[in-house]
């Protein structure tokens, strides 16, 4: 089956979810699978997600230089009122990087306890280049004093190849791989993943849903307590 663009999936799916699966079949380390990622087309309510054990949501905020997710702030307010961990991702394209950064930061207004994230993947011929991704990351650091998380799978692997990259290595890796294990990690940059998105709600491991609704879900290598302590994975350096 050819790879499915996250852009296509976002039309029918919500935000990112993390859930605890102590009996998923892995040995060490313990894996927490109570993290989901969402967007405006996802009908999952934060309260419903929390009732199933979800502890963290990473929500789409923006795309390119002008798109803004209309449900972002409403869902953020609900989730944080419930005590859920929160994050925002920007879905990249090949438009002007400064416009993309401005769109993301002005709209998401990420707080210090929230994940900031660049979604770097295939986008129907409008992919952000590696040079643009590096510019985005550097600009985010200049403006926020911390590095963003970097989300990616096939496109990320294609762009970095076997080359090390000191800048990307400063960004926690959110790795997309819908398989029984996170194969082909670019370990010359990241020895391991920070989060592993193992399902898009259709393929990949179980569980694939929240309350019966298909959903992206991700693993964290550690307990819920360790996840809460590590979140949002990057902090201001100055």
N, C-alpha and C positions, 0 to 999 in steps of 0.2 A: 504494500500500500504506500503511495507517495506521501511525503510528510504533509501534515495539515497545518496551514498557517494559523498562528495564534489570532491573527486579525479576523479570520473566519470564525474561529471558536468564540471570540468575544461577542459575536452577534447573538449568541444564544446562551451565554454563560455569565455568571457573576464573578465576584472577587476571589482572592486566594485564601486558602484555609489550612490551618495546622491542627492535627488530631493525634492523640496518643494511642499508639498501637503496640502494646507491649508484647503481643503474640503474633507479630507479622511474619515470623520465620527467620528473623535476623538474630545473630548472637550479640556481639558487642560492637559499638556502643548502643545503649538504649536509644530508640528512635521515637520521637514525638511527632505524631501526624495529626495535629490539631490546627493547621494553618490552611486558610483558603485564600484565593484571590478572586476578585469580583470586578464588575463594571456595571454600567447603567442598564444593560439588557438582562441582568440576572435578578430573578424574583426572590432570591433568598434574603430574608430579613435577619439583621444581626441578632435579634432576640431568639429566633429559631435556630440560628447557627450555634449560639451559646448553649442552648438547651440540649444540643447533641454532643457537647464537649469541646467545641471550637474555642480556642483561646486567642487567636490572632487572625486579623484580616489585612490583606494588602490590596488596596483598591486602585483601579485605574483612575488617574486624575486628568491626564491630558494626552494628546497625540499630535505629533508634528508641531507646526507653529501656531495653530489657531483652534484646534478642537479641544473642547472641555467637556468632561463627563458631567452631565446635569444632575446625577444622583450622588456625586462624590461627597459634598458637604453634609447632605442629609444623612447619609449612611455613616459618615464619620461621627457626627454628633450622637447618633444612636449607639454606635459601637463603643465609643469612649465612655458614655454614660453607664454602660453595662460593665465597664472595667476590662474590655477587650483590648489587646495590643493592636496598634494601628500602623499602617504604612501606606505610601502612595507611590505608584509607578507611572513613568512616562513612556508611552509607546512611540518608538522612534521612527522617523523616515528620513529622506535625503534632503529635506528643506534646510534653510539656514539654521545653523546650530544656535546662534545667539537668540533667535526668535523662539526656538524650541525651549531653551533654558528659561527664558522670560515667561513663556506661556505656562510652563510647569511650576516655577516658583511663585509667580504672581497668583496663580489659581489654587494650587495645593496648599500654599503657605505652611510647609511642613514644620512641625515643632521638633524640639531636640529629642523627644522620646519617641519619635516616629521614624520608620524606615523611609529613606529616600532611595529611589531605584530607577535605573535606566533599563528599559526593555529593548534589547538589541537582538533582532531576529528578522527572518524573511518578511517582506512586505510588498509582494506583488510587483517587483521591479523597482520599488521606491525605497530600497534598503539604505539605512545609514551605513556609511563606510566606517572602517576601523579608525581612520584618521578623524572622522567626525565624532565618533564615540569618544576618542581620547580628548578631543576638544570639549565635548559636553562634560566629561568627568572633571577635567581641569577647571572649567568655568564654575561648575557646581562647588568644587572645593574652594575656589577663590571667594565665592559668595556666601557659602554656608560654613566654611571652616571644617568640613568633614567630607569624606568620600562617599559616593553613592554605592549601593549594592548594584551588581550587574547581573541581569537576567539574560540567559541565552541557552541555545542548544546547537542545532546544526549550523546555523549561520555564524555563530560565535566560533565554533570549531573550524569552519572553513576559513574565517578571516585571520585567526591567530596562528593556524597551522601548528608547527612544532617549535615556534619561536618563543622565547621568554619575553615578558613585557612587564617592566617594573611598575608602570602606572596602573595597569589593570590588576596587578597583584595586590594593590592597596584597596581594591574593591571586593567586599565579600561576594562570593559566587552563589547565585541562585540558578541552579542547573536544571534545565529541562531535558528529561530523558524518560520516555514512557516505556519502561522495560523493568525486568526483575531486579536490575541493579543499575547504578549510574555509570554505564560503560563510556569509554573514550573520553574521560575527563582530561582536559588540557593541563596535566599535572606539572608541566614545565612552568606554569603560572600559579596554579592553585593545587596544593598537595591533596586537598579534598574540597568538597562542597560545604557551604554554610547551610543552604536549603536545597532540597532536591524535589522538584516538581515531578512526581512519579505518575500522575494521571491527569487527563484533561476532562474526565467525566465519562469518556467513551472508551478509551484504551488505557492500558497500564494496570497497576495493581489495585487491590481493593483496600478500603472502600473508595468509591468513585462519586459519591453523592453526599448531600446534606439534606436530611428529611425527604429523601426520594428524588431530589433535584440534582441533576448532573452538575459537577463542580470541579474546578482545578483544585488539587490538593497537594501539599508538600510535606516532606520530612525535615525534621531538625535532628541532628545527632546529639541527643541528650534528653534529660527529663524536662517536664513542664517548668519546674523551678529554675533549671539551668537556662531554659529558653527565655524566661522572664528576666533573668539577670543579664543575659547577653543582649537582649533587644535594646536598641535597634541596630546593633552590630557595628556601627561606627559612631564616633563621638567627636565633638569639636576638639581640635588640637591646640587652639590658642585661647 
